[in-house]
């Protein structure tokens, strides 16, 4: 609106200045504006508006000031606009539209300064309460409100705002608005989409929600998504999106048409990890084959004894592969990352040690424990914990994870107040006693007993009370000893958070009851039994423990990612739900996971909701 109405503002200003200075009406205001605009700089123009405002009072002065603020905002004079806005008082008798325009200006200024919460208060305050969605100004307001709410992740209110902006009819909606609405919808999880669908009161909004739900259900298969969109169009034939799909969906067919036709897998097939990934990859491949014959050709290269990536990588590309998946070994990925340019798009199954690289054809995806630690840190911090204790194995790899946790926790503002490491020879009783300072309490008692008659002292050990939670890195066998020992030494009420390594993926109630209460992050594939492909694999393949289950899931995700890489790179897809977690791409085209949270209860791993409740 601001750009389209600037000529109107200029015209009004020129006329007001002419009238105020007593100049005769024989002057052509249009010519005057054109001549003045050509001669005066933007700064002079703004100065003129503000000077004219000084000669007026009430609404007339406010209109000129508001026009000056809008102009400053448009040309980027943010600091001056903020200063001028703070110095002006709002007249009481101005119109609803002027109040709304002022609220929008103040909100935009706050957005420019990074004060999103303040901007939302302006847009939701009394000045904006009279917004009329049927007017052009009202439509602009609701789109601005939606955009601002999206910046703080309030997708559902943003959707409501975007819907309000289309009160005059969705057929008048722009492609940009549809893309905004689509981004807000696709940022919701399945449950929230279902709830929103039940509450929708209009045909158009309900249709949009159902389109998002349709695409979400089949997000692991582009072919299925395309078929589902075609079916949605038949059901919602009168919907505005039938003829104007969001750009992300329009490009979906092009993405499918340009998908790789030949994939080369580079895996250590003589190692359990490589075999597990291959099993997952081929299982997903045959599932896709059951949906459509349009599957890529697959070539497999064994990297078990490879120390240099270059010969086997060249062999894979020479075979005609237009997508390489692998290698798995970190050192081989490091070698690959050193190449100035790759001949084929490559999805490495590990992360290089170098900082994120700007390589167009290199994507990196792995099961990095750093992702898991970051999620635990966020969960514990949001729970209000500030002081952590840490228990971990003493080997170098685990010490690296210890240090990573400590850095991340300190970055949030927390402190690690106690930490202990263990090895195969350690006594967990001694480890726990040192962790929670029971040993110090016992030492104090011994000193007293040496000074006073024994029958005069009743000793009750006391643990340190400054530990909010314990971060535990352990396998199931170790965890089954550590958790009961914590309870024995009066720390059974201290929350314990752990990594996927604490769970072997088996429903062994009698043994896992010793893990009760531990909260941990893990792949959806391990925690959920209802996945159709998982049930097939459990029937047809050998049973494996948690670590190999997670690697199978990685193989599944690597196949399902193959047609999506360009979408991620072009930011047409922000995330997809994978079997290893919710997959998102960060700087350097590194694909990271957000895992599901679980908690042991009565010997079973149950879904753990962020509010702390266990979902049965």
NUTIBA-854034 format. One record per residue: x, y, z of N, C-alpha, C in turn; residue in three letters. Coordinates in pm, whole numbers, plus 50000, padded with zeros to 5 digits. Layout:
# residues N
XYZXYZXYZALA...
# end
This chain:
# residues 616
500834987950000500005000050000500865012550000UNK501995012050074502815024050091503285029549958UNK503735020449868504275025049741503165029949648UNK502035023149653500965026549560500265039549594UNK500425044149719499705056249760500615068149783UNK501895067049751502815078149777502465090349693UNK501985087949569501595099349485500425106849547UNK499495099249605498355105449674498845114049790UNK499805108949867500325116549981500995129249933UNK501785127949826502485139649772501475150149726UNK500435145549661499415154849612498785162449728UNK498415154949833497795161349948498745171150015UNK500015167350026500985176250088501115189150008UNK501245187649878501415199549794500215208849807UNK499025203249804497815211349815497735218349950UNK498105210750058498025216850191499025228250205UNK500245226250152501265236750159500825248950080UNK500225246349963499755257449879498675265449951UNK497715258250011496625265150081497165272750202UNK498065266250277498575272550399499375285050370UNK500055285650256500895297250224500155307650143UNK498885305250112498075315250046498335316549898UNK498975306649837499245307249693497945305049617UNK497795312049505496575310749427496405296949368UNK495155293749334494835280449284495175278649138UNK495765288749074496085287248932497275278048908UNK498015274649016499175265849000498705251448983UNK499275244448888498935230348863499655221748967UNK498945215449063499615207749169500375195849115UNK499895189449010500585177748956501955181548902UNK501985192748823503275197348770504215201348883UNK503635207748986504455212049099505105200049167UNK504335189549186504855177449251505975171449169UNK505755170349038506765164248952508055172348953UNK507905185748946509105194148946509825193349080UNK509045193549191509645192949324510335179649346UNK509665168649306510235155349324511535153949248UNK511605160249133512815159049052513975166649113UNK513665177349188514725186049238515155182749381UNK514225178449460514505176549603514945162249632UNK515805160849727516235147549771515185141749865UNK515325128949892514395122449984514425129050121UNK515615132550166515735138950298514995152150301UNK515145160150195514455173050189512945171050185UNK512525160550115511095157750107510545154350246UNK511275145850320510845142250455510845154550546UNK511905162650533511965175050612510765183950582UNK510385184250455509235192450417507955187550480UNK507785174350482506595168750546506545172550694UNK507665170850762507695173750905507525188650932UNK508115196950845507955211450861506505215550841UNK505875209650740504455212550716503605208250834UNK503995196950896503245192151012503305202151126UNK504415209351137504565219151244503605230851228UNK503155233151105502235244351080500775240251099UNK500565227451122499205222351138499005217551281UNK497815213151309497515207751441496555196051425UNK496415188151531495455177351532495685167151422UNK494585163351357494645152751256495525156651138UNK495435169251094496215173550978497705172051005UNK498155176051123499575174751158499965160051168UNK499065151951224499375137751240499505130751105UNK498635134251010498685128150877500035130850812UNK500505143150820501795146650760502945139350829UNK502895138650961503935131451035503925116650999UNK502735110950990502615096750955503175094150816UNK502885103250722503435101750587504965102450589UNK505505111150673506965112050685507545099150741UNK506885093550843507355081050902507305069650801UNK506215069050725506095058450624507175059750517UNK507475072050479508515074250379509885070350434UNK510165074350557511445070650619511585055450629UNK510515048950662510545034350671510805028050535UNK510185033650433510325028250298511745029650246UNK512415040750277513755043050223514855038750319UNK514465033650438515465028150529516035037650631UNK515385048950655515855058250758515275053950893UNK515685042350939515035036051054515285043751184UNK516535047351209516855054151335516125067551345UNK516105074851235515415087751239513915085651258UNK513365075651191511935072951205511595069251349UNK512435061151411512185057451551512225069751642UNK513195078351618513325090451700512105099451683UNK511695101451558510535109951531509275103851592UNK509125090551580507925084051631507825085351783UNK508955084351851508945085251997508605099352045UNK508865109351961508655123252001507245128151973UNK506455120151903505125124751862504055118851952UNK503035126851978501865122252052500745118851955UNK499985108951990498895104351905497625112051940UNK497035119451843495785126551872494675116751908UNK493735121151987492665112252032491555110551928UNK491395120251839490235120251751490545115651609UNK491615108151589491945103851453491115091651415UNK491035089051286490185078351235490785064551264UNK489955054351248490405040551268491535036951173UNK491425041251047492475038150949493805044550986UNK493765057051035495005063651075495635056751195UNK494815052351288495335044851402496025032051356UNK495375025351262495935012751212497245015151137UNK497265025551054498505028750982499645031751079UNK499345038951185500375042251283500885029651353UNK499955020851391500355008251456501245000051364UNK500914999951235501714992351138503104998351121UNK503185011651120504495018151110505345014651231UNK504775015751351505535012751472505964998051474UNK505084989351429505434975151425506574972451328UNK506514978851211507574976851111508904982351162UNK508854993451232510094998951289510694989251391UNK509844983351474510344973751572510884961251504UNK510244956951397510754945451323512134948351265UNK512324960451215513624964351161514704964151269UNK514294966451393515244966651504515364953151574UNK514634943251523514694929951583513804928151704UNK512904937651729512014936851845510664930951804UNK510674917951774509464911651721508334911651822UNK508634908951948507574908552050506884922152063UNK507664932852058507074946252065506224949051942UNK506694944451826505924946151703504574939251714UNK504564927351771503294920051788502364927651881UNK502924933851985502064941652076501424953452004UNK502164959951915501564970751836500444965351748UNK500684954051684499714948651588498494942551656UNK498644938951781497514932951854496934942651957UNK497434954851958496974964652056495684971452014UNK495254980852096493974987552073493964995751945UNK495125000851902495165008951780494765000851657UNK495004987651662494704979151546493394971651561UNK492684974251669491474966351696490364968551594UNK490414979751524489344982551428489684978651286UNK490694970351266491114966551130489974959851055UNK489724964750935488654959350849489294951050738UNK489134937950746489794929050651489294931050508UNK488164937750491487624939650356488264951350283UNK489014959650357489684970950294491104966950253UNK491674974750162493054971950119494014973650236UNK493784984150318494644986150435494514974550533UNK493284970150555493064958850646493734946150597UNK493664943950467494304932050410495814932750431UNK496384944550408497824946250430498184943950576UNK497314948750666497564946950808497594932150846UNK496614924450801496544910450840497714902350783UNK498174905950665499354899150609500584902550692UNK500724915350732501844919250817501784912050951UNK500584910951007500424903851134500834889251118UNK500384882951009500764869050985502264867350971UNK502894876150894504354875350875505084876751008UNK504604885951091505274888551219505114876651313UNK503934870951317503704859251402504544847351357UNK504754846051228505584835051177507024836351223UNK507484848751243508864850851287509124845051425UNK508084843751506508244838051640507614824351650UNK507324818251536506844804551535505394802651576UNK504594813351573503174812151608502374809151481UNK502514796951432501944793551302500434794351298UNK499774789351401498304788951396497704802951396UNK498104812151486497604825951474497974832351340UNK499144828851286499534834251156498594829451047UNK498224816751053497274811250955495944818550964UNK495504821151086494244828551105494344842551046UNK495504848951062495694862451006495694862050854UNK496394852450795496414851350649495004848550596UNK494264840150668492894837250625492034849750632UNK492224857750737491454870150751491754879850638UNK492984879550586493344888750478492624885550349UNK492004873850343491314869750221489804870250237UNK489344878850326487894880050350487144883550222UNK487774891250134487114895250009487054884049907UNK487614872649941487584861449848488964856249819UNK489124843149826490424836949804490844837749658UNK489894839249569490254840249428491104852549401UNK490994862549491491804874649475493174873449542UNK493424861949604494684860049672495854859449576UNK496964864749619498154864649535498944851849558UNK499824848949465500704837449480501554838849606UNK501974851149636502794853549755502024850049881UNK500744853949887499934850750004499764835650018UNK499504828949908499334814449913500604807649962UNK501754812749920503024806849965503234809150115UNK502834820950163502954823850306502054814450387UNK500824813050342499884804250411500394789850410UNK500934785850297501434772150284502614769750378UNK503504779450388504654778150479504184776850624UNK503144784350660502624783550796501984769950822UNK501254764750725500594751750741501604740350749UNK502594740650663503554729650661504494729950780UNK504474740750857505264741250979504584734751098UNK503344730051080502604723651189502764708551182UNK502724702151298502804687551298501434681651265UNK501384668551250500164661751206499004664051302UNK499284663451431498224665151531497624679151526UNK498474689251514497974703051509497184705551381UNK497614699651271496844700951147495464694751162UNK495384683351227494094676651246493174685251333UNK493724690951439492914699651526492454712051452UNK493334717751371492994729751296491894726851194UNK491944715051135490924711251037489544710551103UNK489484705451224488204704351294487624718051327UNK488514727851348488064741251388487794750451270UNK488224746551151488074755151033486594757351002UNK486244769850974484834773250950484554776850805UNK485574777350720485344780950581485824769850488UNK485174768950374485544758950273486984760750229UNK487384773250206488724775850154489804771950255UNK489654776350380490684773350479490734758350506UNK489584752050515489584737450537490264730250421UNK490054735150300490714729150184492224730350192UNK492704742050232494144743950248494704734250351UNK494014733050462494494724150569494514709750521UNK493474705550449493434691850399494534689350296UNK494854699450218495964698050123497274695850198UNK497484703550305498704701850386498744688050450UNK497594683350498497554670050560497824659150457UNK497294661050338497504651250231498984650050196UNK499624661350181501044661350145501884655950260UNK501494658950384502264654550501502234639250514UNK501094633250491500974618750506501954611450415UNK502154616650296502984609850196504314616850173UNK504814624150273505994632450248507254624350219UNK507264611450251508454603550221508494599050076UNK507394601250001507344596749861506784607849773UNK507614613549687507144624049596506084618449502UNK506274606249456505294600249364503924599649430UNK503884595249555502614594649626502044608649650UNK502914618149678502434631849698501764637049572UNK502364634849458501784639449332500424632949308UNK500324620149335499044613149318498014618549417UNK498444621449539497524626449641497044640549608UNK497934648849553497534662349512496494661549401UNK496684652449307495704650749199494354646549256UNK494374637649354493124633349417492494644849495UNK493314652849564492794664449637492094674049541UNK492664676349424492054685449326490684680449283UNK490524667449272489224662049233488194663949344UNK488624662549469487694663949581487354678549607UNK488354687449598488174701649628488174709649498UNK487294705949409487324711449272487054726449268UNK486334732049367486004746349366487024754649444UNK488074748549493489044755549577489974764149492UNK490334775849547491184785149472492554779349441UNK493064770249523494394764649501494434754549388UNK493274750149340493254740649229493974746549108UNK493764759449084494404766048970495624774249008UNK495934774749137497074782849181497694776249304UNK498354765149283499024758249392500214766549442UNK500604764649567501834771149616503024767049529UNK503984775949518505134773249432505834760149468UNK505894757049597506574744749640505914732349580UNK504584732649565503894721149508503944721349356UNK503954733249297504084734249151505414728149108UNK506454730749187507794725949152508004711349186UNK507034705249256507184691349297507284682049176UNK506454684649074506504676448953507854677848884UNK508364690148879509674692348817510764685148896UNK510654685549029511624678549113511604663649084UNK510414658249070510274643849041510854640548904UNK510584648948807511084646348672512604647048665UNK513214655248752514664657148749515394648848855UNK514714639448916515344631249020516474622748961UNK517444618849043518524610248993517974596948940UNK518584592248834518154579648773519084568048805UNK520264571148858521244560648890521964564549018UNK521814556449122522434559149252523544549049277UNK524684554049319525794545349360525954546249511UNK525914534649577526104533949721527554530149750UNK528214537749835529564534449879529494531450028UNK529564518450064529364514250202530374503450240UNK530744502650369531614491750417530784479050441UNK530594471250339529664459950345530164448550432UNK531434448350467531974437950553531874441750701UNK531214452850728531024457450865529534457850896UNK529144455051021527714455151057527024468451025UNK527724479551045527114492651019526754494150872UNK527694490750784527434491850641526304482850596UNK526254470650648525184461450612523834466250660UNK523794472050781522524477050834521994488450748UNK522874497550706522444508550620521934503150487UNK522634493350430522204487450303520834480850318UNK520614473850429519314467450452518194477850456UNK518444488750525517424499250531517194505650396UNK518284508550325518174514950193517384506250097UNK517724493350088517044484549994515594481950035UNK515324481750164513934480050209513084491850163UNK513624504050176512904515850128512784515649976UNK513814510749910513804509749763512664500649717UNK512544488849777511504479449734510114484249774UNK510034491849883508744497949916508334507849808UNK509294516149762509024525649654508674518449525UNK509314507149501509024499349380507594494249382UNK507074491449501505684487049513504694498149485UNK505134510649497504274522149469504324525649321UNK505524525549265505714529649126506954522749071UNK506914519648942508084513748877509164524148851UNK508874536748882509814547648854510844548748967UNK511714538948975512764539049077514124539749009UNK515124544849078516444546049015517174532649008UNK518144532048920519054520748916520014521849035UNK520374510549095521234510549213522504502749185UNK523654508849215524944501949212525564502849351UNK526214491949394526764491549529528274489149522UNK529034497249596530494496149599530934494149744UNK531774484049766532234480449900533474488549937UNK533364496450045534474504850089535144499550216UNK534924486750247535414481250374536904483050394UNK537684481050288539154481750300539724494550239UNK538864503950206539304516050137539954525750235UNK541114530950199541774541350279541804554750206UNK541594554450074541504566749994540184566449919UNK539414577049930538094577549868538154578949717UNK539224584249664539224588649525539064577349423UNK539764565949434539564555349333538144549949330UNK537584546849446536244541049448535184551449409UNK535424564049445534494574649406534514576649255UNK535694576449197535804577649050535134565848981UNK535284553949039534644542148982533124543648984UNK532604549149094531154550949107530634561049005UNK531354572048988530894582148892531064577248748UNK532114569548723532334564148588531234554348550UNK530624547948649529554538348621528294545248569UNK528284558548573527144566148523526214571248632UNK526584569348757525724573848866525634589048869UNK524424594248883524244608748897523984612749042UNK524004603049133523964605849276524804595349348UNK525704599849433526514590949516525994591949659UNK525714580649722525354580449864526464573149938UNK527144580050028528304575050098529454584750075UNK530594581950133530914570650220530414572650362UNK530634562350446530234562850586531394566950676UNK532584562650643533764565350724534094580350726UNK534284585850846534524600350859535784604750786UNK536854596650792538084600550725537894601450573UNK537084592350519536814592850375535964605150341UNK535044608750430534244620850408535144633150414UNK536104633250505537054644350512537834645850382UNK538244634550324538964634950196538064640650086UNK536824636250086535874640849984535644655949996UNK535574660650119535304674850143536454683750095UNK537634677950077538784685850032538784688249882UNK537984680649808537934682649664537334696349632UNK537924703749540537384717049507536004716249443UNK535744705449371534444703949305534154689049287UNK532894685249303532494671349288531834669349152UNK532094658049086531494655648955530024651648963UNK529584646949079528184642549093527664646949230UNK526364649049237525744652049366526024640549462UNK526434643849584526864633649679526214635949815UNK525634625349869525094625550005526024617150092UNK526964623650159527874616550249527114612350374UNK527454600550426526744595150542527534597450671UNK528184608750677528884613250797529184628050776UNK529724634350879530044648650870531554650450869UNK532024659450784533454662350781533844670250905UNK535124669650939535624677051055535844691751024UNK535864695150896536084709050857534824717150880UNK534944730450893533754738850907532814736850788UNK531524740350804530574738850693531104744750564UNK530994736850457531574740650329530504745450233UNK530884754450147529974759350044530224751549916UNK529784738949917529954730349799528574726449750UNK528254730649631526904729149578526464714549573UNK527374705449542526984691449518527234682349637UNK527734687549748528014679049864526994681549975UNK526274670950009525354670950123525904661150227UNK525654663950354526154655250461525014651650556UNK524934638850589523854633750673524434622750762UNK524184623450891524714613250980523924612351109UNK524314602851191523684600951321524574606951429UNK524824619751418525754626451510525154627751649UNK525864623051752525354624751889525254639451930UNK525944648251857525824662551888524384667351871UNK523674661951770522264665451753521464661551876UNK521754649551926521024644152041521324652252167UNK522594655752184522984663652302522324677452298UNK522324683552180521694696652167520234696352206UNK519554685552171518134684452204517934682552354UNK518794674552417518714672652562518974685752635UNK519954693252589520274706252649519064715452643UNK518424716052526517264724752510516124720352601UNK515874707352608514784702152690515024705152838UNK516244702752886516544705153027516464719953062UNK516954728452971516914742852998515474747753003UNK514644743252911513254747552909512474742253029UNK512974731453089512344726153210512704734353333UNK513614744053316513974752753427515224748553502UNK515914738353452517134733753520518314742753483UNK519214744453579520374753053555521694746253595UNK521664737353692522874730553737522824715853698UNK523824711553622523854697853572524974690053637UNK524734676953652525804667453684525944658153565UNK527124652653548527394645053426528094631953460UNK527604621053401528234607853415528474602353276UNK529694598053248530004593053114531174583253121UNK531314574653020532504566053012533764574552995UNK534884568753028536134576453031536934575852902UNK536454568952799537214568152674537194581652602UNK538124583352507538314596252442537064600752368UNK536384591552296535184595252222534124600952316UNK533964594852432532944599552526533374612352597UNK534674613952616535154626552673534874638152578UNK534964635352447534624645552348533164649652363UNK532274639952385530854643052403530624650452535UNK531384646652638531314653952765531604668752744UNK532714671152675533124685052652532074692452569UNK531494685452471530474691952387529254695652472UNK528804686352557527664689452644527984701352733UNK529174701452792529534712352883529534725752812UNK530044725952688530054738452611528644743052580UNK527804733752536526434737352500525644742052622UNK525854735252734525124739052856525584752652905UNK526884755152897527404768252938526904779152845UNK526764776052716526274785952620524854790152653UNK524064781052710522704784452752522704792952878UNK523784792052955523854799153082523884789953202UNK523944776853177523964767153285525374763953332UNK525444755653435526744751753491526754736753516UNK527884730353489528094716353525528784716453661UNK528044712553765528544713953902529234701353952UNK529064690253880529714677853921529784668553802UNK530894661353788531004651653679531914640253720UNK531554628353671532324616353699532374607753573UNK533494600753557533624591253446533854577253503UNK533574567453419533714553553463534294545053351UNK534834533553388535264523553291534754509953336UNK535174499553269534654486253299535014481453439UNK536054487253497536504482953630535904491453742UNK535134501553706534664511153807533574505153895UNK533534509854018532424506954109531404518254095UNK530194514854051529194525354031528784531654164UNK528884524054272528584529854403529564541254434UNK530844538854408531834549354432531624561254338UNK531284558354212531044569054114529914578154161UNK528814572054202527634579854242527914587454372UNK528604581054464528914587754591529754600254568UNK530714599254476531514611154446530704621654371UNK529834617054281529034626454199528164635354286UNK527504629254385526544636954466527084639954606UNK528404637954622529114641854745528684633954867UNK528204621854849527954613054963529274609455031UNK530324607954951531624604555009532104615455104UNK531844627955069532224639055158531414638655286UNK530134635255273529274634255391529764623055483UNK530154611755423530664600555502531994604255569UNK532824611655498534104615755556533894624855677UNK532904633755668532614642455782532134634155901UNK531324623955873530844615355981531984607756046UNK532924603155965534074595856021534894604856113UNK535054617456073535814626656158535114628856292UNK533784630056286533024631756410533104619456499UNK533044607756435533104595456513534444593756583UNK535464599456524536784598756587536894608156708UNK536004618056713536064627956821535064625156932UNK533924619156896532834617456992532534602557013UNK531974599157130531584585157152530594580657044UNK530744568556997529934563656885528454562956920UNK528124559857046526704558357078525984571757088UNK526704582757070526064595957073525764601356933UNK526074593856827525904598856691525034589356610UNK524024595056548523234587656448523524594156313UNK524134586656222524614592356095523624589455982UNK523164600055915522364598855793523084606555683UNK523634599555582524364606555476523474616655404UNK524054627755362523324637855287524054640555155UNK523294640955048523874644054917523874659154895UNK524664663654800524644677754763523284680954702UNK522794692754726521434696254684521394706654573UNK522514708854506522534718954400522464712954260UNK522174700054250522084693454120520624693354074UNK520354699953961518994700253907518674687853825UNK519664682853751519454670753672520794664353642UNK520744651753600521944644253565521894640753417UNK522964643753345523104639453206523964626853205UNK523374616053158524004602853163524304597853023UNK525564594352999525954587652876526314573352915UNK525494563852873525704549952913524934540852820UNK525314527952819524534518052747523494512052843UNK522574503652794521524498452883522074490853004UNK523104482752984523664475053095524204484453203UNK524914494553163525464504153260524344512053327UNK523374516253246522274524153301521464516653403UNK521314503353383520534495253477521224494053612UNK522504496853617523214497153745523254511153804UNK523384521153718523544534853767522254540353826UNK521114538353758519864544353805519454539153943UNK519464525953969519134521454105520144526254210UNK521414527554169522414532454264522134546954303UNK521664554954209521264568654242520164568654348UNK519184559754330518094559054427518604554654563UNK519534545254564520074540154691520764551154769UNK521414560154697522134571054763521344584154762UNK520034582954776519144594354804519034604154687UNK519314599554563519194608354447518194602854346UNK517284594554393516294588754302515334598854246UNK515214610554312514294620854264514944630754168UNK516234629354143516914638454051516634633953908UNK516104642753822515824638853682517094634353612UNK516964624053529518084618753452517734619353304UNK518614625453224518454626153079519584618353014UNK519254611752904520274603352840520134603552689UNK521074596852622521134595952477520484582952430UNK520324581052299519734568552249520464556052295UNK521734557252327522514545552367521964538752491UNK521104545452568520554539752690519504529052659UNK519024528552535517914519552498518374510152388UNK518154497152410518564487352310517474484152209UNK516354491152220515284489052123514434476852150UNK514654470052261513914457952293512964460552410UNK511754455052401510794456352511511044445352614UNK512054447552693512414438152800512004444452933UNK510754442052972510184449253085510944446553215UNK511294434153239511924430853367513274437653383UNK514074438053275515384444453284515284459653275UNK514404464653188514324479153167513624486453281UNK512994479153372512364486053486513404493153572UNK514654488453566515714495453640516064508853577UNK515564511353456515804524153388514634533853407UNK513624529853480512414538053495512754552253537UNK512104561653470512274575853500513254582853409UNK514144575553343515134581853255514444587153130UNK514714599553097514214605952974515344605552872UNK515024601852749516064600952647515504604352509UNK516424607852419516064610752280516374598452196UNK515494595652098515764584252010515024586051879UNK515394577751783514794578251650513354573351655UNK512444579551580511074574551573511024559851534UNK511944555651448511974541751401512114531951518UNK512904535451616513134526651731511964527051827UNK511344538651842510304540451944508914536451897UNK508674536651767507324534151715507254520351650UNK506204512951684506044499451630505054498751515UNK504344509651489503244509151392503674511851249UNK504954514751225505424517651090505304505151003UNK504634506550890504384495150801505684488750753UNK506634497050713507904491750664508674484750776UNK508614490050897509314483651008508744469851036UNK507434468551030506834455451054507264445450948UNK507364449950823507824441050716509274436950739UNK510114446450777511524443450799511714434150919UNK510924436251024511024427351140510634413151105UNK509734411751007509304398450964510344391850875UNK510954399650787511804393850683513304394250713UNK513724402750807515144403950838515424399350981UNK516694396951009517094392451142516824403551245UNK516574399751367516374409451474517724415451514UNK517754428551534519004435251571518734444551688UNK519814448151758519744457151873519604471651826UNK519404480451924519154494551896520124501251801UNK521454499851821522394506851731522214503151585UNK522004490351555521824486351416520424490051365UNK519444490651455518124495551414518224510051366UNK519004517951436519144532051399519884533451266UNK520844524651240521554525051113520654520450999UNK519784510851024518794507250922517914519250889UNK517504526350994516684538350972517444548650890UNK518734549750913519554559050836519574555050689UNK519624542050662519564537350523518244540750458UNK517154539250533515824542750481515774557650447UNK516234565850540516194580250517517094584550402UNK518224577950385519124581750275518464578950141UNK517654568250133516924565850008515824576249990UNK515084579050095513964588350083514424602750062UNK515654605550098516204618950075516634621049931UNK516894610249857517574611849728516864621349632UNK515524621349622514914631149530514684644749594UNK514974646049724514644658249798515814667949812UNK517004663749774518184671949805518114685749741UNK517664686349615517564699449549516484708049615UNK515414701749661514384709349732514944715549859UNK515734707949933516384713450052517314724850014UNK518114722649910519094732749870518414745649826UNK517264744449759516514756149711515544761549815UNK515564755449934514704759550046513224758450012UNK512894749149924511494746249896510934736349998UNK511824729350064511454720550175512294724550295UNK511634727450406512364731050528512684718750612UNK511794708950607512004696850686511124685850631UNK511524673450656510654662050632510794652650751UNK509734645150776509774635650887510424622850840UNK511584619850893512294607750858512154597150965UNK512734585550940512704574851039513754576951148UNK514774585051119515784588351220515404600751300UNK514394607951257513974620251322513444630051219UNK513094641751264512694652451173513954658151110UNK514024657750977515254661350907515184675650858UNK516224683350891516334697250848517764699950803UNK517924709250708519254712150657519764725350713UNK521014725350756521634737250812522724742250718UNK523524751350769524614757250691525544746350638UNK526024748350516526934738650457526244726050409UNK524914726650393524114715450342524284702950429UNK524314705350560524364694350656522944691450703UNK522524679250689521174675250728521224669750871UNK520464676150959520454672451100519094666851138UNK519054660251254517834653651300517304660051428UNK515984660451440515344662851568514654649951607UNK515064644151718514584630951756513314631851839UNK512684620451862511554619751953512074618152095UNK511284622652191511654621052331510834609652391UNK511494601852477510834590552541511254589952688UNK510504582152766510834580152906510504565852944UNK511354559753023511074546253070510024546853180UNK508994538653162507924537653262507494523053271UNK507604517453390507254503353412507984494053316UNK509204497553283510034489153199509844491053051UNK508994500353010508744502852868509124517252832UNK509594519052709509894532452658508614538552605UNK508164549352668506934556152628507264569852570UNK506384574452480506564587952426506504597952539UNK507434607352537507514617652641507214631052579UNK506134637052622505764650152570506554660952644UNK506734672152574507564682952629506994688352759UNK505674686952780505084692052904505394682853023UNK506134672152994506524663353103505594651653123UNK504504650953047503564640053061503934628352971UNK503704616553019503974604552940502734600952862UNK502914598652732501794594852646501754579752635UNK500624574252670500474559852660499784555752531UNK
# end
